[in-house]
Amino acid sequence: VSARNILGLIGWPISHSLSPAMHNAALKAVGLSSWSYVGLPVEPEQIKEAVFGLRALGFRGANVTVPHKEAVLAFLDNLSPTAQAIGAVNTIIIEDNRLLGDNTDAPGFINDLREKGLKPEELSVAVLGAGGSARAIIHALISINCPKILILNRSKEKADNLITNFNNPKLSSLDFSRDSIKRAASCDLIINCTSLGLKAGSEKLPWDKDVSFSKGQCVYDVIYNPAKSQLLAKAEAEDARIINGLGMLVQQAALSFSMWTGINAPISIMKTVAEQALKP
Ligand SMILES: NC(=O)c1ccc[n+]([C@@H]2O[C@H](COP(=O)([O-])OP(=O)(O)OC[C@H]3O[C@@H](n4cnc5c(N)ncnc54)[C@H](OP(=O)(O)O)[C@@H]3O)[C@@H](O)[C@H]2O)c1
């Protein structure tokens, strides 16, 4: 194994990540048997050394996850327009000793919607949350010309900041009050980008229990573990279509894989591996 064939995941913690299993299965499936994808747990204080270490060790590239997606920007030589616009990097590619940052969360999300037959350019959308995943998804929705995007966030100031940053007339911001949620309930597609619902059994719902969803509406939760969050369970009970974040995870991984290897990713294998790994 040459270091040129090594890929990794930088995060803290990373023990629950599905990425090593997905990527190693994909590398094997396309015949890149001398390649390997390794978990690289990196404490926040060490992020600069870790990023420079990728180059020093001759890695081909890496994924970046929580809490480093924004912090790595300062140490990269170049950013794609997408990573620049979102202000976050989830994929590093090392070419000619230069560190290039990209973000495949945004196109991965759109690819997942399209794969599921949705046409986001025709839908009004409510985004719940204004953190890292919300930024990627809002950027993706703007880039495909989505007609209306409402952003709801607990701290409205953070949603307002997104509006200022993206500076797009299709965006508007709201707090997380019942009135705001009622407005969001009139949208075609509702996307949870908060971390509420992440822990199975947690009582928190990023919504109002008395505001119903309806048939014809789609509720997308970026969370995939649990596979059916309380939000998705409520939406399903009220006849809305539901989608969890597993497809987005697989699609972002597939795009990163192609950037490093130049080969189309075996998406269905990656999806099967991720599903297997999540089974209790
Ligand atoms: N499927 C995928 O591929 C994928 C990709 C990326 C992320 N994710 C998932 O997306 C989720 C969010 O990640 P992130 O990186 O966007 O996180 P983040 O940057 O920390 O943002 C968290 C968001 O959740 C909101 N929030 C947290 N606790 C809340 C509460 N008690 N009540 C109301 N709002 C609350 C925050 O609101 P405030 O601003 O008011 O604090 C913020 O908008 C995570 O569960 C992550 O696993 C999935």
PDBQT file of the ligand as one rigid body, heavy atoms in Angstrom, charges set to zero:
ROOT
HETATM    1  N1  LIG A 301     -27.161  12.970   6.166  1.00  0.00    +0.000 N 
HETATM    2  C1  LIG A 301     -26.024  13.590   6.069  1.00  0.00    +0.000 C 
HETATM    3  O1  LIG A 301     -25.232  13.335   5.168  1.00  0.00    +0.000 OA
HETATM    4  C2  LIG A 301     -25.681  14.666   7.052  1.00  0.00    +0.000 A 
HETATM    5  C3  LIG A 301     -24.702  15.630   6.721  1.00  0.00    +0.000 A 
HETATM    6  C4  LIG A 301     -24.406  16.619   7.653  1.00  0.00    +0.000 A 
HETATM    7  C5  LIG A 301     -25.067  16.636   8.882  1.00  0.00    +0.000 A 
HETATM    8  N2  LIG A 301     -26.007  15.687   9.176  1.00  0.00    +0.000 N 
HETATM    9  C6  LIG A 301     -26.751  15.752  10.463  1.00  0.00    +0.000 C 
HETATM   10  O2  LIG A 301     -27.367  17.008  10.536  1.00  0.00    +0.000 OA
HETATM   11  C7  LIG A 301     -27.564  17.382  11.881  1.00  0.00    +0.000 C 
HETATM   12  C8  LIG A 301     -27.152  18.830  12.092  1.00  0.00    +0.000 C 
HETATM   13  O3  LIG A 301     -25.756  18.946  11.827  1.00  0.00    +0.000 OA
HETATM   14  P1  LIG A 301     -25.076  20.376  11.663  1.00  0.00    +0.000 P 
HETATM   15  O4  LIG A 301     -23.663  20.135  11.311  1.00  0.00    +0.000 OA
HETATM   16  O5  LIG A 301     -25.904  21.263  10.804  1.00  0.00    +0.000 OA
HETATM   17  O6  LIG A 301     -25.133  20.914  13.185  1.00  0.00    +0.000 OA
HETATM   18  P2  LIG A 301     -24.898  22.388  13.738  1.00  0.00    +0.000 P 
HETATM   19  O7  LIG A 301     -24.095  23.204  12.798  1.00  0.00    +0.000 OA
HETATM   20  O8  LIG A 301     -24.409  22.218  15.136  1.00  0.00    +0.000 OA
HETATM   21  O9  LIG A 301     -26.384  23.029  13.784  1.00  0.00    +0.000 OA
HETATM   22  C9  LIG A 301     -27.337  22.546  14.684  1.00  0.00    +0.000 C 
HETATM   23  C10 LIG A 301     -28.677  23.204  14.428  1.00  0.00    +0.000 C 
HETATM   24  O10 LIG A 301     -29.627  22.593  15.313  1.00  0.00    +0.000 OA
HETATM   25  C11 LIG A 301     -30.275  23.603  16.063  1.00  0.00    +0.000 C 
HETATM   26  N3  LIG A 301     -30.594  23.100  17.406  1.00  0.00    +0.000 N 
HETATM   27  C12 LIG A 301     -29.780  22.365  18.206  1.00  0.00    +0.000 A 
HETATM   28  N4  LIG A 301     -30.413  22.098  19.373  1.00  0.00    +0.000 NA
HETATM   29  C13 LIG A 301     -31.642  22.665  19.285  1.00  0.00    +0.000 A 
HETATM   30  C14 LIG A 301     -32.756  22.729  20.179  1.00  0.00    +0.000 A 
HETATM   31  N5  LIG A 301     -32.730  22.136  21.401  1.00  0.00    +0.000 N 
HETATM   32  N6  LIG A 301     -33.877  23.371  19.749  1.00  0.00    +0.000 NA
HETATM   33  C15 LIG A 301     -33.906  23.952  18.524  1.00  0.00    +0.000 A 
HETATM   34  N7  LIG A 301     -32.880  23.937  17.652  1.00  0.00    +0.000 NA
HETATM   35  C16 LIG A 301     -31.765  23.288  18.027  1.00  0.00    +0.000 A 
HETATM   36  C17 LIG A 301     -29.284  24.759  16.139  1.00  0.00    +0.000 C 
HETATM   37  O11 LIG A 301     -29.982  25.927  16.433  1.00  0.00    +0.000 OA
HETATM   38  P3  LIG A 301     -29.226  27.225  17.096  1.00  0.00    +0.000 P 
HETATM   39  O12 LIG A 301     -28.550  27.919  15.963  1.00  0.00    +0.000 OA
HETATM   40  O13 LIG A 301     -30.315  28.036  17.694  1.00  0.00    +0.000 OA
HETATM   41  O14 LIG A 301     -28.247  26.685  18.109  1.00  0.00    +0.000 OA
HETATM   42  C18 LIG A 301     -28.701  24.696  14.711  1.00  0.00    +0.000 C 
HETATM   43  O15 LIG A 301     -29.552  25.321  13.795  1.00  0.00    +0.000 OA
HETATM   44  C19 LIG A 301     -26.756  16.389  12.711  1.00  0.00    +0.000 C 
HETATM   45  O16 LIG A 301     -27.681  15.495  13.286  1.00  0.00    +0.000 OA
HETATM   46  C20 LIG A 301     -25.883  15.692  11.693  1.00  0.00    +0.000 C 
HETATM   47  O17 LIG A 301     -25.624  14.356  12.070  1.00  0.00    +0.000 OA
HETATM   48  C21 LIG A 301     -26.327  14.712   8.279  1.00  0.00    +0.000 A 
ENDROOT
TORSDOF 0
